[in-house]
Amino acid sequence: MVLSRRAFFTGQRNAVTGAIALPWWRHQAGCDGCGHCVTACETQIVQLRAGAFPQLDFQRGECTFCAACVDACPQPLFHPREQRPWQQRIRISHHCLSFQGVDCRSCQESCAQQAIVFRLTAHGIAQPETTPQHCTGCGACIAPCPVSATGLHHEPE
């Protein structure tokens, strides 16, 4: 990733995560793009791009799993809420500042579930470790990362 000094300090960076579907999303067949899920989202992270199904943009915030998007959708596109919302879990790339010798813990500070911890190494800079079983996939750790090293990936059960 090429990151200019200006982009670093202004927070203008590209997200590492790909398109993330809404929690409890079953399939995109049947989605008519009505946008009810977009207006219902309390954290304003649901985005509807032209010609695409609704997606989450974690650069805007985190998912609280309030299920307002599920309730607002007039189509039967979602799994029952008794199931886990998804199998998305945290992944930290080699772009992480801690791997480059810079002490940064912005992802850990934003993770309420404590799925990211930093362990000291012999070099004196703590390195991130993830605990996938604690991660809900809420995305709270994504926007605070100054180099977009955090992201979510699909982790099968």
Secondary structure as UniProt FT lines:
FT   HELIX           5..10
FT   TURN            23..24
FT   TURN            29..30
FT   HELIX           36..40
FT   TURN            42..43
FT   STRAND          46..47
FT   TURN            50..51
FT   STRAND          55..56
FT   TURN            58..59
FT   HELIX           68..72
FT   TURN            81..82
FT   STRAND          88..92
FT   TURN            94..95
FT   HELIX           97..100
FT   HELIX           106..110
FT   TURN            112..113
FT   STRAND          116..119
FT   TURN            122..123
FT   STRAND          127..130
FT   HELIX           132..134
FT   TURN            140..144
FT   TURN            146..147
FT   STRAND          150..154
//
